Amino acid sequence: MSNKQTKLTNYKATMIAEGVLEPDYPDQYIEAWQHLIDTGLAWSLQGWFGRVAKNLIADGICTMKTRN
């Protein structure tokens, strides 16, 4: 069951990305990474987050937030 109305917090997105929390639905894992990229947290947390985020972007799974 997909419930994309559920807003991810920075904490929950980080915990899902690290594997500490199970996603509520399968796509939430990718949504968590996209949240970390969009908020910039992927680049300010430990280096592992940035490396995984870059790979997800390179693989076309996530996208880089566009600047206005």
MARTORDO-180987 format. One line per 8 residues: number of its first residue (from 1); for each residue x negated, y, z negated of N, C-alpha, C. Coordinates in nm, 3 decimals, m for minus. Each point is the difference from the previous one (the first is absolute). Layout:
// MARTORDO-180987
NUM> X Y Z X Y Z X Y Z ~ ... .
***
This chain:
// MARTORDO-180987
1> m0.084 m0.119 0.000 0.084 0.119 0.000 m0.088 0.124 0.000 ~ 0.012 0.080 0.100 m0.079 0.122 0.011 0.076 0.116 m0.062 ~ m0.066 0.070 m0.090 0.061 0.116 m0.065 m0.095 0.117 0.012 ~ m0.010 0.056 0.118 m0.096 0.106 0.026 0.039 0.131 m0.066 ~ 0.117 0.006 m0.064 0.040 0.120 m0.072 m0.077 0.012 m0.132 ~ m0.060 m0.110 m0.045 m0.076 0.002 m0.123 m0.127 0.081 0.022 ~ m0.014 0.110 m0.074 m0.117 0.087 0.012 m0.117 m0.062 m0.073 ~ m0.111 m0.011 0.068 m0.121 m0.051 m0.063 m0.067 0.112 m0.077 .
9> m0.039 m0.028 m0.121 m0.083 0.094 m0.075 m0.145 m0.029 0.035 ~ m0.087 0.093 m0.032 m0.143 m0.023 0.023 m0.046 m0.124 m0.076 ~ 0.047 m0.013 m0.124 m0.039 m0.114 m0.083 0.045 m0.131 0.063 ~ 0.129 m0.008 0.037 0.052 m0.125 0.054 m0.068 m0.035 0.132 ~ m0.022 0.098 0.086 m0.068 m0.026 0.127 m0.140 m0.054 m0.024 ~ m0.071 0.059 m0.095 m0.135 m0.046 m0.032 0.001 m0.142 m0.053 ~ 0.092 m0.029 m0.090 0.008 m0.134 m0.059 0.039 m0.105 0.103 ~ 0.088 0.034 0.093 0.037 m0.094 0.108 m0.120 m0.023 0.091 .
17> m0.068 0.107 0.038 m0.117 m0.013 0.088 m0.109 m0.086 m0.064 ~ m0.018 0.014 m0.130 m0.101 m0.079 m0.070 0.043 m0.143 m0.026 ~ 0.129 m0.028 0.016 0.048 m0.135 m0.026 0.041 m0.024 m0.144 ~ 0.004 0.106 m0.079 0.039 m0.012 m0.141 0.152 m0.018 m0.010 ~ 0.075 0.072 0.083 0.146 m0.011 0.005 0.041 m0.066 0.131 ~ 0.101 m0.085 m0.007 0.059 m0.058 0.120 0.089 0.103 0.067 ~ m0.004 0.010 0.132 0.093 0.090 0.069 0.144 m0.047 m0.021 ~ 0.095 0.093 0.000 0.141 m0.034 m0.016 0.054 m0.069 0.125 .
25> m0.062 0.024 0.115 0.037 m0.062 0.128 m0.126 0.000 0.086 ~ m0.009 m0.088 0.100 m0.126 m0.018 0.075 m0.061 0.128 0.058 ~ 0.078 0.086 0.060 m0.055 0.121 0.063 m0.052 0.102 m0.101 ~ 0.033 m0.016 m0.127 m0.042 0.098 m0.099 m0.152 0.001 m0.018 ~ m0.067 m0.110 0.028 m0.146 m0.002 m0.009 m0.061 0.102 0.097 ~ 0.048 m0.002 0.125 m0.049 0.096 0.100 0.046 0.140 m0.035 ~ 0.123 0.014 m0.048 0.050 0.132 m0.041 m0.086 0.057 m0.113 ~ m0.047 m0.086 m0.088 m0.087 0.046 m0.110 m0.130 0.055 0.056 .
33> m0.059 m0.071 0.096 m0.123 0.051 0.061 0.025 0.128 0.076 ~ 0.112 0.008 0.071 0.030 0.123 0.073 0.018 0.116 m0.097 ~ 0.060 m0.025 m0.113 0.017 0.102 m0.105 m0.138 0.049 m0.047 ~ m0.090 m0.094 m0.024 m0.134 0.038 m0.047 m0.074 0.083 0.105 ~ 0.020 m0.033 0.127 m0.063 0.076 0.108 0.064 0.139 0.009 ~ 0.133 0.005 0.000 0.071 0.128 0.015 m0.029 0.097 m0.114 ~ m0.014 m0.052 m0.121 m0.025 0.087 m0.115 m0.149 0.034 m0.017 ~ m0.085 m0.070 0.073 m0.144 0.022 m0.013 m0.064 m0.083 m0.109 .
41> 0.080 m0.074 m0.074 m0.057 m0.081 m0.108 m0.095 m0.108 0.051 ~ 0.027 m0.051 0.119 m0.087 m0.104 0.055 m0.145 0.047 0.010 ~ m0.018 0.131 0.016 m0.135 0.055 0.018 m0.061 0.047 m0.132 ~ 0.081 0.009 m0.107 m0.055 0.048 m0.127 m0.014 m0.109 m0.106 ~ 0.061 m0.115 0.024 m0.017 m0.113 m0.092 m0.133 m0.068 0.031 ~ m0.028 m0.109 m0.069 m0.127 m0.070 0.025 m0.014 m0.035 0.148 ~ m0.122 m0.015 0.046 m0.032 m0.016 0.141 0.075 m0.109 0.072 ~ 0.034 m0.107 m0.069 0.072 m0.111 0.060 0.131 0.046 0.064 .
49> 0.071 0.091 m0.066 0.126 0.049 0.054 m0.021 0.069 0.135 ~ m0.099 0.084 0.009 m0.028 0.071 0.124 m0.039 m0.095 0.113 ~ m0.079 m0.100 m0.033 m0.042 m0.096 0.102 0.119 m0.080 0.052 ~ 0.085 m0.047 m0.089 0.119 m0.074 0.043 0.092 0.091 0.081 ~ 0.020 0.123 m0.047 0.086 0.095 0.072 m0.052 0.024 0.141 ~ m0.131 0.020 0.015 m0.058 0.021 0.134 0.025 m0.121 0.090 ~ m0.012 m0.120 m0.056 0.025 m0.121 0.079 0.146 m0.011 0.041 ~ 0.092 0.033 m0.091 0.142 m0.006 0.033 0.035 0.101 0.109 .
57> m0.063 0.117 m0.004 0.022 0.101 0.104 m0.059 m0.048 0.133 ~ m0.122 m0.052 m0.005 m0.066 m0.048 0.122 0.077 m0.114 0.065 ~ 0.065 m0.083 m0.082 0.078 m0.113 0.051 0.140 0.040 0.043 ~ 0.036 0.128 m0.017 0.132 0.047 0.040 0.112 m0.037 m0.095 ~ m0.034 m0.045 m0.119 0.101 m0.038 m0.099 0.051 0.123 m0.074 ~ m0.090 0.092 m0.031 0.034 0.127 m0.062 m0.047 0.112 0.092 ~ 0.045 0.121 m0.029 m0.041 0.114 0.081 m0.060 0.107 m0.090 ~ m0.088 0.078 0.057 m0.059 0.113 m0.070 0.102 0.112 m0.001 .
65> 0.018 0.064 m0.113 0.094 0.112 m0.009 m0.050 0.114 0.087 ~ 0.089 0.055 0.081 m0.039 0.113 0.085 0.006 0.129 m0.081 ~ m0.092 0.087 0.030 m0.005 0.130 m0.069 0.081 0.101 0.079 ~ 0.067 0.088 m0.073 0.078 0.105 0.067 m0.085 0.121 0.027 .
***
